[in-house]
């Protein structure tokens, strides 16, 4: 069986941009109410995850309050929504897809020029509703070619745009209908190229496979169109919203399976569906190997796999003959008994001993029934695996080989499957690095009759991480000064690893002075001591401060600076009346233009430049107004003529 993924499956640019914008707001404004107007994307997996992290959903601007944050999803909104949001006083974060924004501008401009607007698309789709709002909801909306026949036109020329996710065939059919009515058109083909490429890839693949799996939300318009395209070419087309929808029994009959995904389908769901189908393939192969030859049994003989009791009739170094009370004797070969080094069958068994074994063949070729003690032990191992599943306990397994979609791992004498997605809590490109490793796993599925077990190492790692994170949270408190490592930068701050969880060091909390970017002070990999300013364990957020670990400069001004002291600093700002010198972050002094040089200065920029290092003498410290007056000329030697004048 072969699984083929169509090109251009998964998040499109606009959806990805909207999710990134939302993630950023969660990071920097997690203490404020954050909403999306309608579901951010048509995928319940994503919207449920955002809801759990505090992002609500509203349908009208008035549902939010002044100061709340409302994210405009990639589908866009009507002009009226923006106007109403402004009146309410909410903060808008516009994540409208750039292609959709362009349609809004085109429609608004054409409408203001007096043109009649035509939108080709689904009138109930959020993108179409939003676009119609930029021409005061007066557009003709055609979802089918027949809709054109139901309209009486009050004009001879129209301006045509279309929903970005429609099939090009629909646009062409509507244009043909308009031509039949002698309506002149100005057309802007606004179908997204990514949509076109995704549909073409699905169309091409669905002609070559035995079955097609379309992955995405059932409310997603572009995903439904992929399903419609697939159905035309492949009768065995299945719409899968999550792995529970996978028709594994039907797919097992197919040799070649295609997969396509909508623009709002996250990569993690696509990989999970592929992993589950790959697991199905692997398990089919395993079961073929595990099933023995057809059972040659009668009503008086035990069947293969049965556990039987008997009495030892004869013992040799090669085998044990067992009387089981039926017309055939049981044969227990030495290779089917676990023997310690140097041990023989005659050391373990004696005539008339009661024995229990498992039937592995009803005819060994010589008329006997082949028995195994090892397989009986395996049965006990299966019981241990079943107990681990029921009790949710952890067992240790050894990875022995790779297979399609994951690895085979051994628990004592039993082998099970670990899907690629369950090998680690990080994305695994290749399973080869895990061969030979022993790892703790959870048992997630058992089918002993078919010889199948599925394990998960990822579940164990997730539990360990949860315990570690919980311990870290328990050990942290507001106002603690802790050590952390600088991991990454954003424009608004730096993320610090506190030993397993990250805290946000906002740019305003890094230095007492002003910064344009965190890297002016910090470097990736730096170890820094930071103060915990606030904690929200429910949202998993910690706010940190670096400047709070050192005194605010004005609070210790008298300890470090005195009138008459000569200090060094850097020119940070030049005004007509003087220059500001940074003595240390958060502490500036003013050199008045009259204190720059012994000569008369009319243009201070001729004497000083931004970034220049200078020495200056402190003339005055005004703690109440937090001002320091400096003089550069006081540190300079006076010209000879000035000295002579002073002497006179």
N, C-alpha and C positions, 0 to 999 in steps of 0.2 A: 504494500500500500504506500502511496506517495501523497504528500501534502504540499500544495503549491499556493503561495501567498501572492495575491495580485499586487502590482506596483501601485504606489500612491495610496496605500491603505492607512487609515488613522487620521490623527489630528491635522487639520489644515492650518494655514498661517493665522487666519483670523481667530479661530478657536484657541490656538496655542497662546496668542497674544492676550486674549481675554482671561485665560486661566493664570498667566503670569502676572497680569495686573492685579487680579484678586489675591494671589499669593503675597504680593508685595504689600497690599493693604493690610492683610492679616498680620504681617510681620511688624509694620511700623505704626499701625493704628488699632491694634488688637483690643485696646481698652475702650474703643468707641463702637457704637452700633454700626454694623456693616450689612448692607443689603444688596441683592441683585434685583433688577426689575424683571420679574419672570425668571424661570430657570436659566442659569448662565449658559448652559448648553443642553441639548436634548440627550442627556445620558444620566440615568438615575444614580449610577455608581459614583459619578463625579459630584453631582449635586448633593447626594447624601453625605459624602465625605466633607464637603464644604459646610454643610449644615452642622455637622458634629464639631466643626472648628469655629462656630459662631457666626457664620454667614447666613443671614435670613433671606427670605424671598418676599417681595412686595409686588403688587400689580398696579398701584397708583402712587404718584409722588406724595400724596397727602398721607399715606400710611407711614411715612418716615417723619421724623421731627427735625427741627433746626439743629444743625451740627452733626447729624448722622451722615454716613457715607453711603451713596448709592452708586453702584457700578452698572453702567450701561453695557449690556451684553453685546456679543458680536453681531447679532441680528439688527441692532440699532433701535432707535425709538422715534416717535413723532416729534415734530417741532413743539407741539403743545406740551409734551411731557417736560422738555427742557424749561419752557416758560413757567410751568407750574412748580417745578422743582426749585427754580430761582425764587419764586414767591414764598415757598415753604422755608427756604434757607438751608437746604441740604447741600452737602458737598458732592459734586458729580465727578466720578472717575469714568471717562469715556473710553470704553474698550470696543467700540463699534469697529467691525472689520473695515480696513481702509477701502476695500472695493465697494462695500455697502455705503460708506460715507460719500464716496464719489457719486453714487446713484442719487443720494439725497440732494447733493449740490446741483446735479444736472436737472433733476425734476423741479427743484425750487426755482432755478434760473429760467427754465422753459415756461413754467407756470406764470411767473411774474411777467414774462414776455407775451402772455396772452394765449399760449398754446394749450390744446387739450392733451391731457396725459393718458397714455395707455400703459398698464403694467401687466406683463405676461407672467402669471404665476398663481399660486394657491392663495385665495383671498383670506384664508384663516391663518396663514403662516405669519409669524411675528415679523419677519423681514418685509413682507408685502404690506402688512398693516403699518409698520414704521415708515416705509417709503410713501405710502398714500398720505401720511400725515404731513408731508412736505409740500403738498398741493391742496391743503385744506380738505382732504378726504374726498376729492372730486374726480379722481381718476377712474377710467374704465378698467376693470380688472378681468382678464380672460384666463381662466384655468383650463379651458378646452377650446378647440376651434369652433365648436357649436355655440359657445358663449357670444361670439361675434354676431351671429345671426339674431340674437335676442336683444340687440341694442339698436336704437334709432339714433344715428349720429346727427349732431347739430353743427357739424363742421366738416370741412373737406380735407383737412390736414391734421395729423396727430403726431405727437412726440412719443416714441415707444422705447421703454426699458423693460428689463425682465429680472425676475428673481434669480439670484446667482446660482442656485442649485437645480434649475429646471433642465430637462433634456432639450438639446438644440432642436430636435424634431418638432417639439411643441411650438417654439418660437417661429420656425419656418412655416408651420401650418397656419398659425394666426396671421402672419404677414400675407400668406396667400389669400386668406379670407378677406382681409382688408383691401387687397388689390381687386378682388372680385366686386367689392362695393365702391370701387373707384375712389378710395380714400388714399390721399397722398401721405406718405410716412417719412418721418425723420427718425432713423433707428440708431440706438446705441446698444450694441450687443454687450450686455453686462453679465453674461454667463462667466463664472469664474473658471479660469484655465485649469485650476486644480480639480474642479468638479468635472470638467470635460475629460481630463486625463484619467481620473478615477473611474468614470463611467466607461470609457473606452477600454481600460484595462480589465474591468469586470466583464464587459461584453466579449472580449477576446478570450479570456480564460474560461468563461462558462461554456464555450463551444468545444473545449478540449478535455473536459473532465467528466467523471461519472456522477459527481455530486458537488454542489456549491453551498458553502456556509457563509452567510452574510451576517457580520457581527456589528451590533450597534443598538441604540435605543429605539424602541418602537415608535416614539414620538418624533424621531428624526426624519425630516423630509428627504434629505439626500440619501440616507440609508435605505429608506423605502424604495427610492428610485433604483438603487443598486439591486434590490431584491426583484423589482419588476423586470429589469434588464436581464437578470440571471434566469428568471422563470421562462422567458421567451426562448432561451437556448438550452436550458437544462431542466428537465422535469423534476429531478431530485434536488431542489433548491430549498434551503432551510434558513429561517430568520432566527438568529440566536442573540438574545439580549444578555444572557449570562451563561455560565457553564452548565447550569441546571437544564437549559433548553437544548443542550446537545443531544441529537437523536443517535446515540452511539450504536444501537442495534442496527439501524438502517445504514449507518456509515460503514459498519463492519463488512457490508456486502460489496463495498466499492473498492476499486483498485487505485483510483486517482481522485483526490479530493481537492477542490479549489476553495480559497478563502479570500473574501474581500471585506473591507470595513469602512464605515462612514466617517465623515469629517469630524464627528464629535465622539469617536470611539477611542478611549485611552489605550496607549500601547500595552499597559499591564494586562488589560482584559484580552487583547489580541493574543499576547504571549501565553496567557492562561488557557485560552481555548485551544491553541496549537499544542500546548503541553498535554492537555487532557486527551486530545485525539492521538498524540504520539504515544501516550501511556496505553491507550486502547490497542494500538498496533503492537506494542511490545508485549502486552499481556496475551494477545492472540498467539504470538509466536511461542511464548512460554507454555501456554496450555497445549499446543501441538506437541511440544517436546515431552511434556509431563504425562500425557495420556499413554498408556501402555497398549499393547496389542489387544485385539478383541478377546474377551474372556471365553475360554472354552470350559464352561461349567455346567453342571447338572443340578437338579434340586438337592442332591445329597452332598454336593461339594461347595466349599466356601468360595466366595467371590474375591476377585482381586481388590485389595485395600482393606479387607476385613481383618479384624484382630481376633486371633484364634487361641484357644487353650489346648494343650496336649501333654503327652508324657513321653519322655526320652526313651526311645527303644534301642538306639545304638549310637555310640560316639566314636568318631575317628578324628585324626588330626585335620582332615579336610572338610568334614561335615558332621551334622547331627541329624539322625533319623528320628522323626517325631510321629507318634501314633496319635491321630486326631479323631479317631472313632468313625472314620468314613472309609470308602473303598480305596483311597489313595493315601500314601504316607506323605508327611511334610518333610522337605529337605531344607536344612538350615546350613548354608555354606559358611566357611570360615570368614570369607570376605564380607558377609552380612552381619558379622558380630564385631563389636568394638573390643579389641584386644589390646592390652598394654604390651609394651616392648618385652619380647621373650615369652609371653603368655600363649598357651595352647588351648584348643577347645576342650581337651580332656582335663584341663585344670579348672574349667568353669562348670562343665556338665558331667553328670553321672546317670547311668541307667535308672529309670523310674522317677527321675526328677520331673516335677511339674514345670512346664515352660509356657510362656506367652510370647507370641510373635505376630508379625503382620504378613499377610499373603501378598506377594508381589507378582506371582505368576501361577496360573492354575495347572500348567504343564511345563515342566522343566526340560522336556524333550525325551525323558526316560520314564515318563508315566508318573512322576511325582509332582507334588505341589511345592513351589519354591517359596521359602519363608525368609523373613528378615527381622533381626533384632534392631538393626540400625534404623529401619523405617519406623519401627515402634517408638524409638527414641525421638525420631522426627515428629511423630504424632504428639509426644509430650511437649516438644518445642513449639508446635502449633498451639497447644493449650496455653503455653506461656505467652505467646503472641496475642491470643484472644483475651487473656487476662489483662495484658498491657493495654489493649484497646478499651476494654470495659472499665478498667480502673484509672485510665488516663495516666499510666505510669510510663517511665522512660526506659528504653532498652538500648544496648550498644550493638552496633552492626559494623561489618567491614565491607567497604566498597570493593567489588571484585572485577567488574568490567562495565564498559559503557555500552549502551544500546540506544536505539533511536528515541530521542526525547528524554533521556535520563541515564540512570545507572542501575545495575543489579547489585544489591547488598545482601550479605549473608548474616543471618542470626543463627549461630550454631550450625545445624544441618538444614536450615530452611533459608531459602532465598526470597527476597522481595524487591519491589521496584521503588526507586526514589525519582520522581519527576525532576527534570532540570530546574524547574521553578521552586522546588522544595529542598535543593541542595544547600542553599545559602540564603542569608537575608539581603544579599546583594545580587545584582544581575550576573549570571554565569554565562560566559561566552562558550566555554568548552568544559566538558566534564572530566577531561583527561587528568587534570591536576588532582582529582580526588581519588584516583585509583590507588588502592592499598591503604587508604586512611580508615581508621576506626572512629566512628562518630556516634553520639547519642541521638536517638530519634524518638519521635512519637509514632505510634501505629495509627494510621488514619482510615484504613479499610482492610478487611479480611474476607476472603472467600476460600475457605479451606477445601471445599469440595473440588474447586477448580485449581487449587494450588496457587492462589494469588494473595499477596499481601502488599500493601502500599505504605511506605514510611515517609516521614517528614523531618528533616534536620532543621529546616527553617523555623518550624514551630518551637523547637527547643531553644534556638538562638533568640527568638522573639521573647520567650519567657525569661531567659537569662537577662536580656537587655531590660525588660520591664522591671525585674528585681533590682538590677544595677541602678537604673534611673530612679526607682523609688528610694533606694538607699541614699543616692546623691541628693535628692530633694529633701529627704529627712535631715541630712547633715548641713543644709544651707539655711541661712536666716537673713532677713533684711538687716542691713548695716554691717554684715560680715565682710571682712576684706579677705579675698581668696585669690589663689593663683590660677591663671588660665593661659591658653595658647591661642594666638591670633590665627584663625583658620581662613577667613575670606573677607573681602571688602565689598561694600555696596556704596553708592553715592551718599547714602544717609548714615553710614556707620560701619562698624566691623563686628563680625561674629566671633565670639571667644568660646573655645572649648573648655568647659569646667570639669573635665574628666569623664565625659560621657553624655553630657547635655550641653547645648549651646545657649549662650546669653548674648543679648544685643547690647553693644556699646555704641550708643548713638553719637553722632559726630559732635553734638553740642556738649557731650559729657566727657570728651577726650581731653580737652585742654582748657585752661582758663582763658586762653586767647582764641582768636577766630581762625577756623580752618576751612579750606575749600574742599579737602579730601582727606580721609583718615590716613592715607599713606604718607602725608607730610610728617606724621609722628610715629606711625607704626609700620612694621614690616611683617609679611606673612611668616609664621613660624616663631615670632617673638613670644617669650614668656613674660607676662605682665601681671601685676597685682591690681585687682579691681575691687571696687566696693559694690555690694548688692544694694540697688536702690529700690527695687520692687520685685515681687514674685507672684505669678499666677499659675499654680500647678495644674488647674483644670484646663487652661489653654496652653500649657507647656511653655510659658514665656517668662524670661528673666531679664530685667533691665539692669545694666551695669554702669558704673561710673569710674573713670580713671582719674580725672582731675580731683575728685574728692579724696584721693589718697595723699594729696599734698595740700598744704595750707593755701587758702585764697590769698593772693599777694597782699591785698590791703589789710588783711587781718594781722599780718606780721610786718607791716611796713617799717615800724620803728626798730625792729630787730635787724633789718637788713639794709636800711637806707637812712642817712642823716644829711641835714643841710650842710653844704660845703664839700660833700663827698664827690669824687670824680668817678663816674660810672661809664660803662660801655653799653652800646645798644645799636639797633638797626633802624634805619629810616623806613617807616611803613606807610606814611601818608604825608603829602605836601599840600599846604593851603597857602592862600595869598598872605596870610598873617604869620605863618610859621610852619614848622615841621614837627610831626609826631614821631617820637623815638620809642621803640619797644625795648624796654629794659629786661623783661621776661614775659612769658605768655600771660596775658591778662593785666599787664601793668605797662602803661604808656606814659611818657612825659612829653611836655610841649616845649620846644625851643622857639621862642618868639623871633620874628625876623630881625629884630634889633640885637638879638643875642647870637646870631650866626657867625658874624665876623667883626673885626675891629673897624672895617670900612663900612660905608653906607651901602646896604643891599636893597635894591629895588625889585629884583626878581629872584626869589629864593631858589627856583629851579636851576639857576645858573651856578649855584653853590653846592646844592645837594641833589642826590638821586635816590629813587626808591631802591631799597635793598642795601644801601651803602652803610658800612660799619663806621660808627663815630664814637668819640669820647665826649662827655659833657659833664658839667659841674651842676650839682643840685643847688638851686637858688631858694626854693621854697617847697614845702610839703603841706598841702591842705587836706587833712584827713576827712574833714566833714564833707567837702565837695569832691573828694577823691581826685585831686589834681596835683601834678608835680610840674614845677617850672624848672627848666634846664637852661644852661648856657654853654654853647660850644666855644665862644670867643674867650671865656674865662679860662679855658684849657690851652689857649694859644698864646704864644709870645707876642706882646704888643709891638707894633712897628716902631722904629727908632725915633721918628718924629713925635710920636705920641708919648714916648717915655720922656723925651726932652721937655715937652710941654708940661708934663706932670712935675718934673724936677723944678721948673721955674715957679 
